[in-house]
Amino acid sequence: MNLLPGPGRWQLLAVYLLLATPPLRDWLEAGMVMHMLVQLPLLAGLGVLAVRRLPARLRNRLDRCNAAGVPLTLLALFAIAFWMLPRSLDAALNQPAMELAKFVSLPLLVGAPLALSWRRLPAVGRGFLWSNLLSMLVVLGWLYSAAPVRVCTNYLVDQQQLLGRGLLLLALGLALWLAGQVLFGDSPRRAAQATG
């Protein structure tokens, strides 16, 4: 059975393999900011895009095992928490098996489960995820900015401080975007009234 039908599957595979090639992988992992804020989200994003290519029959089967989106969301949260640990980042740089685990787990255990669960989660669940993400970004940003010693042994203190500021800026940008959605975004009722 062809899991990813259509022409998009080759582009996804090409991007995945490109991210795994030593020159690009080494460049993305050379700095802590690129590693955490570019490579990890790109790998998770590939999982999101792959889910969009799944046949409807397979998505329906997965939905039956994913009551209200909670089980797969919990799986994704545990996987995200694991890859946010400095020790996990160090292990991915030092051990080929952990590097492979990163390239497999982020698309399959973060991106794909979130893509399968997001539309099934109630608004409260989505709000919980956004607030959890924002608080995690703020705490990690503060930790990386304020820690007087190196948290990751493969990166210098100035790189971790730069990452800390980047995480805090990302949290601020997301908070402003979410506030804009709440204050100025079209609600389904307003959108229906505008078209009706």
Sequence and secondary structure as in RCSB ss.txt:
>XXXX:A:sequence
MNLLPGPGRWQLLAVYLLLATPPLRDWLEAGMVMHMLVQLPLLAGLGVLAVRRLPARLRNRLDRCNAAGVPLTLL
ALFAIAFWMLPRSLDAALNQPAMELAKFVSLPLLVGAPLALSWRRLPAVGRGFLWSNLLSMLVVLGWLYSAAPVR
VCTNYLVDQQQLLGRGLLLLALGLALWLAGQVLFGDSPRRAAQATG
>XXXX:A:secstr
  SS STHHHHHHHHHHHHHSHHHHHHHHHSHHHIIIIIHHHHHHHHHHHHHTS HHHHHHHHHTSGGGHHHHHH
HHHHHHHHHSHHHHHHHHH HHHHHHHHHHIIIIIIHHHHHHHTTS HHHHHHHHHHHHHHHHHHHHHHHH SS 
SSTTS HHHHHHHHHHHHHHHHHHHHHHHHHHHHS  HHHHHHHH 
